[in-house]
Amino acid sequence: MAADLVIDRVEPLTLEVPLRPADLKANTAYTYGKNVYATDARGGVAYMRGIATYTPNAPRHNSIQRAVGHEAEGKSTDHPEKLVGGHLGAVSLGGYPSGPNLFAQNANMNVSAFATVERDIVKAARAGVSVEYEVRLADDSPGDHVASVAVINYWFDGVHQGEYVLTNDPHQWK
């Protein structure tokens, strides 16, 4: 768990009870399969760590995912561009389809920079490599509820593959 997060409770997640990000509790660790998600003192999505389990045809909570981007667009003055709901950990890697696994991302970040890192992890997991990964969100304007940066670290068979700092803006690499 991230050293600066305070965790007051741990709650399991189920597919039968989708969780909207607005319903998350502050300082809570949520568990699903081999993944742990944590919220900050405001109840905002802050961190996830998990072991990738390739899950083809994974279930999704599409309406909740779409709402994350739409709701953030109306609140954010720092992010005037199109925002979408993106997962910290892909559902195709065993990630939870909603709630603490969703954050508002720039649409380009979701399909370029974040997707590039995600493709490496999916490829390794499909090949039978043990993959552990974590995503940490940072928000320099907490009032707009949109993370400014996502920091991704991942390990293949215990070997660190690097740290990737992705800014939540339309100018990401592909």
C-alpha positions as CSV (number, residue, x, y, z in Angstrom):
1,M,0.0,0.0,0.0
2,A,1.1,3.5,-0.6
3,A,3.0,4.8,2.4
4,D,1.1,8.1,2.7
5,L,-2.5,6.7,2.5
6,V,-4.4,6.2,5.7
7,I,-6.6,3.1,5.6
8,D,-9.5,2.9,8.2
9,R,-11.4,0.0,6.7
10,V,-11.2,-2.8,4.2
11,E,-14.2,-3.8,2.1
12,P,-14.6,-6.6,-0.5
13,L,-16.0,-5.8,-3.9
14,T,-18.5,-8.0,-5.8
15,L,-19.7,-7.9,-9.4
16,E,-23.3,-8.1,-8.3
17,V,-23.1,-4.7,-6.5
18,P,-21.5,-2.2,-8.9
19,L,-20.0,0.7,-7.1
20,R,-20.0,4.3,-8.5
21,P,-16.9,6.3,-7.7
22,A,-19.1,8.9,-6.0
23,D,-20.1,6.2,-3.5
24,L,-16.6,5.4,-2.3
25,K,-15.7,5.9,1.3
26,A,-12.7,7.9,2.5
27,N,-9.5,6.1,3.6
28,T,-10.8,2.7,2.5
29,A,-9.0,-0.3,0.9
30,Y,-11.3,-2.2,-1.5
31,T,-10.4,-5.8,-2.5
32,Y,-11.3,-7.7,-5.6
33,G,-9.5,-10.9,-6.7
34,K,-5.8,-10.2,-6.5
35,N,-6.2,-6.4,-6.5
36,V,-6.4,-3.8,-3.8
37,Y,-7.7,-0.3,-4.5
38,A,-7.4,2.6,-2.0
39,T,-9.1,5.9,-1.6
40,D,-7.7,9.1,-0.1
41,A,-9.2,11.3,2.7
42,R,-11.8,12.7,0.3
43,G,-12.9,9.3,-0.9
44,G,-11.2,9.8,-4.2
45,V,-9.5,7.0,-6.1
46,A,-5.8,7.2,-5.2
47,Y,-4.0,3.9,-5.7
48,M,-4.2,0.3,-6.9
49,R,-1.9,-2.7,-6.7
50,G,-2.6,-6.0,-8.2
51,I,-1.4,-9.2,-9.9
52,A,-2.5,-9.3,-13.5
53,T,-4.7,-12.3,-14.4
54,Y,-5.5,-12.3,-18.1
55,T,-9.4,-12.3,-18.2
56,P,-10.8,-12.4,-21.7
57,N,-14.4,-11.3,-21.9
58,A,-14.2,-9.7,-18.5
59,P,-17.5,-8.2,-17.2
60,R,-17.8,-4.4,-17.4
61,H,-20.0,-1.8,-15.8
62,N,-20.2,0.4,-18.9
63,S,-22.8,3.0,-17.7
64,I,-20.8,3.7,-14.6
65,Q,-17.5,4.0,-16.6
66,R,-19.1,6.4,-19.1
67,A,-20.6,8.5,-16.3
68,V,-17.1,9.0,-14.7
69,G,-15.8,11.1,-17.6
70,H,-19.1,13.0,-18.2
71,E,-19.4,14.0,-14.5
72,A,-15.8,15.1,-14.3
73,E,-16.1,17.2,-17.5
74,G,-18.7,19.4,-15.7
75,K,-16.6,19.9,-12.6
76,S,-13.1,20.4,-14.0
77,T,-11.7,23.8,-15.0
78,D,-8.2,22.5,-15.3
79,H,-9.2,19.8,-17.9
80,P,-11.4,21.5,-20.6
81,E,-10.8,18.6,-23.0
82,K,-12.9,15.4,-23.4
83,L,-12.7,13.2,-20.4
84,V,-13.6,9.5,-20.2
85,G,-13.8,6.9,-17.5
86,G,-10.7,4.8,-17.5
87,H,-9.5,1.9,-15.4
88,L,-6.4,2.0,-13.2
89,G,-6.1,-1.7,-13.8
90,A,-7.6,-3.2,-17.0
91,V,-10.7,-5.4,-16.5
92,S,-8.9,-7.7,-19.1
93,L,-6.2,-8.1,-16.4
94,G,-8.7,-9.0,-13.6
95,G,-9.4,-5.4,-12.6
96,Y,-12.8,-4.5,-11.0
97,P,-15.1,-3.0,-13.6
98,S,-16.2,0.1,-11.7
99,G,-15.9,2.1,-8.4
100,P,-12.4,2.4,-7.1
101,N,-10.8,1.2,-10.3
102,L,-12.1,4.1,-12.4
103,F,-10.8,7.7,-12.8
104,A,-11.5,10.5,-15.2
105,Q,-8.8,10.5,-17.9
106,N,-8.2,12.6,-21.0
107,A,-9.6,10.6,-23.9
108,N,-6.2,10.6,-25.7
109,M,-4.3,9.5,-22.6
110,N,-6.7,6.5,-22.2
111,V,-6.0,5.2,-25.8
112,S,-2.4,6.2,-26.2
113,A,0.0,6.4,-23.2
114,F,-2.0,4.4,-20.7
115,A,-2.9,1.8,-23.4
116,T,0.7,1.4,-24.4
117,V,1.8,0.4,-20.9
118,E,-1.3,-1.7,-20.5
119,R,-0.6,-3.6,-23.8
120,D,2.9,-4.6,-22.4
121,I,1.3,-6.0,-19.3
122,V,-1.5,-7.9,-21.2
123,K,1.1,-9.4,-23.6
124,A,3.2,-10.6,-20.7
125,A,0.3,-12.0,-18.7
126,R,-1.1,-13.8,-21.7
127,A,2.4,-15.4,-22.2
128,G,2.3,-16.7,-18.6
129,V,4.7,-14.2,-17.1
130,S,3.9,-13.3,-13.5
131,V,2.9,-9.6,-13.6
132,E,2.5,-7.3,-10.6
133,Y,1.6,-3.7,-11.1
134,E,0.6,-0.5,-9.3
135,V,-0.9,2.8,-10.3
136,R,-0.8,5.9,-8.2
137,L,-2.8,9.0,-8.9
138,A,-1.8,12.5,-8.0
139,D,-4.1,15.5,-8.1
140,D,-2.6,19.0,-8.0
141,S,-6.1,20.6,-8.1
142,P,-8.2,18.5,-5.7
143,G,-11.3,20.6,-6.1
144,D,-11.8,19.5,-9.7
145,H,-11.7,15.7,-8.9
146,V,-9.5,14.9,-11.9
147,A,-6.1,13.4,-11.3
148,S,-3.2,15.3,-12.9
149,V,-0.8,12.4,-13.1
150,A,-0.8,8.6,-13.1
151,V,2.4,6.9,-12.0
152,I,2.6,3.3,-13.2
153,N,5.1,0.7,-12.0
154,Y,5.1,-2.9,-13.0
155,W,7.2,-6.1,-12.5
156,F,7.6,-9.1,-14.7
157,D,8.6,-12.2,-12.7
158,G,9.7,-9.9,-9.9
159,V,11.9,-7.7,-12.1
160,H,10.9,-4.0,-12.1
161,Q,10.1,-2.9,-15.7
162,G,10.2,0.8,-14.9
163,E,8.2,3.7,-13.7
164,Y,6.0,5.6,-16.1
165,V,4.7,9.0,-15.2
166,L,1.7,9.9,-17.4
167,T,0.2,13.4,-17.4
168,N,-3.6,13.5,-17.7
169,D,-3.6,15.7,-20.8
170,P,-4.0,15.3,-24.6
171,H,-0.3,15.5,-25.3
172,Q,0.9,11.9,-24.6
173,W,3.1,9.6,-26.6
174,K,1.7,6.7,-28.5
